[in-house]
Amino acid sequence: MNEILDPVLGWTLSKVGDVATSSWGAYRLLFTPGFGEAQRDWLCRKRAAAAFYNARRTVPAYQEFLKQHSAEHPKAFDAIPPMDKETYIKKWPIEALCQGGRLPLRGAVIDESSGSSGTASNWVRGNAERTATRRLIQYSARSTFGDDSFVLLNCFALGPWATGMNVSMSLVDRCVLKSIGPDVAKVVATLKFLGSKYRYVITGYPPFLKILIDTADIDWKQYDVCAVVGGEGMSEPLRAALNKCFRKTISSFGASDLEINLAVETGFTIALRQAIAADPSLGRDLYGQEPLPMVFQYDPLNCLIESDDERSLLFTINRLENVSPRIRYNIHDRGVVRSMKFVRDILRDRGISLSVAEQTLELPLLFHWGRQNNAVGFYGCKITPEDIQHVILRVPALGSNVANFALHPFEDADANKRLELWLELERNVAMPETTDLDAVVWRELAAVNQDFRESIKMIPAGRAPTIKLFPFGQSPMSGQDIRVKKQYIV
């Protein structure tokens, strides 16, 4: 976006967008093939500019933030300084971050996120934005699971945490809801109590769902169960493992700093990601020399997503009603955005036709590599938790025998860069023979991560990455709170 919009016109266009997304029929019409991708993009950017003007006018902290950056009157949208948790959220009281400089008198919810750092952050959300979020989540559910009702077993953490409570509040009038939290025994008891005559959707973090299928005493073939995961990436081998029990498994992308369900996997993105996994050169055409990302589609009227020179994702929530606005907010995730036309042209030029059961909506695509600090650099390559997840599930000696894992980068006494993969075994699993385990694991990692495949050739003898095994409950990863995201880098 290279222009700043007149505030009055911006407000008008913002309201036009709200009306256009207020009903399911109008919403689907906006994103049917051939409707006008360029026009939707134009409206998205105008709504983002309107959100900037509104925040500048009403939010004391944002007014001071712009002054500190000498950016009260930017000439272009990309001249607006990005904000993040350290430079914006933590520098002002929660009231100053809100429109009008105060918390709403009623109808607001304060939830929190602890993330992998364990330090709680608080987020205030007003009634209007929760209504908008609820509507968009329901649209996503209808697009994914159809119009018929289902029983939702919400296994995200409950209590003050953002994701679990917002999922429950958003879908309660779309389905039959039971908020369980991450408790395998309660999931099994509920399925057995209600029986196999219902459709089920189970939501939760990927590690919990893997524990569920590994330990649940239930015949999954008797049940119609789909799964929605969130909070972290998911490898294709993990999806395949989950789909041995579930009809399908999709991932939803969100951030407590912003809102849940900002983007979601669709039949098209899953097929595209699997095509990239089978032919990495397709990925190079789509986004360059990077490992396999998660691939989502998102609603550009709801959110403008940009990517800076370092591929940090910047988010602007395109709504004037949000109590605490986010303008070009950097959550320090890496990714890039591509239009549907760009992706279709690449596929056409390569002669690739993706087999997708449902209609493909003309939504832009987000290629997402996760948190910038959630990958380990080693001899010029980047190793992600998704890579390790892939390896564990592909190595027979590991698979369901591993309870936790983490990458441990360090320097030895001679300042040489070293890397250990820590694996905590499940309860009552014997320590396996390690004679060739190292070779098998790193060979599998080289198969999935092409940069590692080249980097491993440069590593001197004696400095190759190693594996360290721990009995259950005796590793540095033991005792992590299952209600929050796991820590994969130590």
Residue pairs with C-beta under 8 A, 6 or more apart in sequence:
1 45
1 48
1 49
1 76
1 77
1 78
1 304
2 76
2 77
2 78
3 49
3 76
3 77
4 49
4 52
4 74
4 75
4 76
4 77
5 13
5 46
5 49
5 50
5 53
7 50
7 53
7 57
9 46
10 46
10 47
10 49
10 50
10 53
11 50
11 53
11 54
11 320
13 43
13 46
13 47
13 50
14 46
14 47
14 50
14 51
14 318
14 319
14 320
16 43
17 43
17 47
17 301
17 318
18 319
19 26
20 26
20 27
20 30
20 301
21 27
21 30
21 135
21 136
21 299
21 301
21 302
22 135
24 139
24 142
27 139
28 143
28 361
29 35
30 40
30 301
31 40
31 299
31 361
31 362
31 363
32 359
32 361
32 362
33 360
33 362
34 362
35 362
37 339
37 340
37 341
37 362
37 364
40 300
40 301
40 362
41 300
41 339
41 364
43 301
44 300
44 301
44 304
44 318
45 77
45 304
47 301
47 304
47 318
47 319
48 77
48 304
48 316
48 318
48 327
49 77
50 318
50 320
51 316
51 317
51 318
51 319
51 320
51 322
51 325
51 327
52 77
52 80
52 316
52 327
54 99
54 320
54 325
55 62
55 99
55 325
55 327
56 62
56 63
56 66
56 72
58 99
58 100
59 96
59 97
59 98
59 99
59 101
59 324
59 325
60 92
60 96
60 101
61 88
61 91
61 92
61 96
61 97
62 88
62 97
62 325
62 327
63 72
64 92
64 96
65 81
65 83
65 87
65 88
65 91
66 72
66 81
69 81
71 79
71 80
71 81
74 80
78 306
80 327
80 328
81 328
82 308
82 312
82 314
82 328
82 329
82 330
83 89
83 326
83 327
83 328
83 329
83 330
84 329
84 330
84 331
84 332
85 121
85 257
85 331
88 97
88 329
89 97
89 121
89 257
94 103
94 110
94 122
94 124
94 324
95 101
95 102
95 103
97 124
97 324
98 104
98 124
98 323
98 324
99 322
99 323
99 324
99 325
103 124
103 323
104 124
104 126
104 127
104 323
107 126
107 127
108 124
108 125
108 126
108 127
108 323
109 124
109 125
109 130
109 165
110 122
110 123
110 124
110 125
110 160
111 122
111 123
111 125
111 160
111 161
111 162
111 165
111 166
111 256
112 120
112 121
112 122
112 123
112 160
112 161
112 162
112 256
113 120
113 121
113 123
113 161
113 162
113 256
113 257
114 120
114 121
114 161
114 481
114 484
115 121
115 256
115 484
115 485
116 374
116 484
116 485
116 486
116 487
116 488
118 484
121 256
121 257
123 162
123 256
123 257
123 324
124 323
124 324
125 133
125 259
125 322
125 323
125 324
126 321
126 322
126 323
128 319
128 321
128 322
129 259
129 319
129 321
129 322
129 323
130 166
130 169
130 170
132 302
132 319
132 321
133 166
133 170
133 259
133 260
133 261
134 169
134 170
134 171
136 261
136 299
136 302
137 167
137 170
137 171
137 260
137 261
138 170
138 171
138 174
140 252
140 261
140 264
141 171
141 174
141 175
142 174
143 266
143 358
143 361
144 228
144 250
144 264
144 266
145 199
145 201
145 226
148 199
149 174
149 175
149 176
149 199
150 175
150 176
150 198
150 199
150 200
150 201
151 175
151 176
151 177
151 178
151 194
151 198
151 199
151 200
151 201
152 167
152 171
152 175
152 176
152 177
152 178
152 200
152 201
152 202
152 203
153 178
153 180
153 187
153 190
153 191
153 200
153 201
153 202
153 203
154 164
154 167
154 168
154 177
154 178
154 179
154 180
154 181
154 203
154 204
155 180
155 181
155 182
155 183
155 187
155 202
155 203
155 204
155 208
155 209
155 212
156 163
156 164
156 167
156 181
156 182
156 203
156 204
156 205
156 230
156 231
157 163
157 164
157 181
157 182
157 482
157 483
157 484
158 164
158 165
158 168
158 179
158 181
158 483
159 165
159 483
161 256
161 483
161 484
162 256
162 260
163 230
163 231
163 254
163 256
163 260
164 179
164 181
166 259
166 260
167 203
167 260
168 177
168 179
170 260
170 261
171 177
175 201
176 198
178 190
180 186
180 187
180 190
181 483
182 204
182 205
182 208
182 482
182 483
184 211
184 212
184 215
184 216
187 202
187 212
187 216
188 216
188 217
188 218
191 200
191 218
191 223
191 225
192 218
196 222
196 223
196 224
198 224
199 224
199 226
200 223
200 224
200 225
200 226
201 225
201 226
201 227
201 228
202 209
202 212
202 225
202 226
202 227
202 228
202 246
203 227
203 228
203 229
203 230
204 212
204 227
204 229
205 229
205 230
205 231
205 232
205 482
205 485
205 486
206 229
206 231
206 232
206 233
206 234
206 238
206 251
206 389
207 482
207 486
208 482
209 227
209 229
209 242
209 249
210 238
210 241
210 242
210 400
213 220
213 241
213 242
213 244
213 245
213 246
214 400
220 244
220 245
220 246
224 247
225 245
225 246
225 247
226 246
226 247
226 248
226 249
226 250
227 242
227 246
227 248
227 249
227 250
228 249
228 250
228 251
228 252
229 249
229 250
229 251
229 252
230 251
230 252
230 253
230 254
230 260
231 485
232 370
232 385
232 485
232 486
233 251
233 294
233 368
233 370
233 384
233 385
233 386
233 389
234 249
234 251
234 294
234 386
234 389
235 386
235 387
235 389
235 390
235 393
236 273
236 274
236 277
236 292
236 390
237 389
237 390
237 393
237 394
238 389
238 390
238 393
239 249
239 270
240 393
241 393
242 249
243 249
250 264
250 265
250 266
250 270
251 264
251 265
251 294
251 296
252 260
252 261
252 263
252 264
252 265
253 261
253 262
253 263
253 264
253 294
253 296
253 298
253 366
253 368
254 260
254 261
254 262
254 263
255 262
255 315
255 331
255 333
257 326
257 329
257 331
258 303
258 315
258 317
258 326
258 329
258 331
259 317
262 298
262 302
262 303
262 315
263 296
263 297
263 298
263 366
263 368
264 296
264 297
264 298
265 294
265 295
265 296
265 297
266 296
266 297
266 358
266 360
266 361
266 363
267 356
267 357
267 358
267 360
268 297
268 354
268 356
268 360
269 295
269 296
269 297
269 365
270 295
271 354
271 355
271 356
272 295
272 343
272 347
272 354
272 365
273 292
273 293
273 294
273 295
275 282
275 352
275 354
276 282
276 283
276 286
276 292
276 295
277 292
280 292
280 450
282 346
282 350
282 352
283 290
283 292
283 293
285 346
285 350
286 338
286 343
286 346
286 367
287 293
287 336
287 338
287 367
289 451
290 367
290 369
291 369
291 382
291 384
291 387
291 449
291 450
291 451
292 386
292 448
293 335
293 367
293 368
293 369
294 367
294 368
294 369
294 370
294 386
295 365
295 366
295 367
295 368
296 365
296 366
296 368
297 361
297 363
297 364
297 365
297 366
298 305
298 363
298 364
298 366
299 363
300 363
300 364
301 318
302 317
302 318
302 319
303 315
303 316
303 317
303 318
304 315
304 316
304 318
305 313
305 314
305 315
305 335
305 337
305 364
305 366
306 313
306 314
306 316
306 328
306 337
307 313
307 314
307 335
307 336
307 337
308 314
308 330
310 334
311 334
311 335
311 336
311 369
312 330
312 332
312 333
312 334
312 372
313 330
313 331
313 333
313 334
313 335
313 366
313 368
314 328
314 329
314 330
315 326
315 328
315 329
315 330
315 331
316 326
316 327
316 328
316 329
317 325
317 326
331 371
332 371
332 372
332 373
333 368
333 369
333 370
333 371
333 372
334 368
334 369
334 370
334 371
334 372
335 366
335 367
335 368
335 369
336 366
336 367
337 364
337 365
337 366
337 367
338 364
338 365
338 367
339 364
339 365
340 360
340 362
340 363
340 364
340 365
343 365
347 353
347 354
369 375
369 384
370 384
370 385
370 386
373 489
374 384
374 385
374 488
374 489
375 382
375 383
375 384
375 385
375 489
376 382
376 383
376 407
376 409
376 419
376 489
377 409
378 409
378 417
378 419
378 452
378 455
378 465
379 417
379 455
379 456
379 458
379 459
380 451
380 454
380 455
380 458
381 449
381 451
381 452
381 454
381 455
382 451
383 407
383 419
383 445
383 449
383 452
385 405
385 407
385 488
385 489
387 445
387 448
387 449
387 452
388 405
388 407
388 421
388 445
388 488
389 405
390 444
390 448
391 398
391 441
391 444
391 445
391 448
392 398
392 399
392 402
392 405
392 423
393 399
394 444
395 437
395 440
395 441
395 444
397 432
397 437
397 440
398 423
398 441
400 426
401 425
401 426
401 429
401 432
402 423
402 424
402 425
402 426
403 424
403 425
403 426
403 427
403 472
404 423
404 424
404 475
404 477
404 478
404 480
404 486
405 421
405 422
405 423
405 424
405 477
405 488
406 421
406 422
406 476
406 477
406 487
406 488
406 489
406 490
407 419
407 420
407 421
407 422
407 488
407 489
407 490
408 419
408 420
408 421
408 422
408 468
408 490
409 417
409 418
409 419
409 489
410 418
410 419
410 420
411 417
411 418
412 418
416 463
417 463
418 463
418 465
418 466
419 465
419 466
420 465
420 466
420 467
420 468
421 441
421 465
421 466
421 467
421 468
422 468
422 470
422 475
422 476
422 477
422 490
423 467
423 468
423 469
423 470
424 470
424 471
424 472
424 473
424 474
424 475
424 477
424 478
425 431
425 469
425 470
425 471
425 472
426 472
427 472
427 473
428 472
429 472
431 469
431 471
432 469
434 467
434 469
437 467
438 464
438 466
438 467
441 467
442 456
442 464
442 465
445 452
446 452
446 453
446 456
447 453
456 464
459 465
470 477
470 478
472 478
473 479
476 490
477 486
477 487
477 490
480 486
480 487
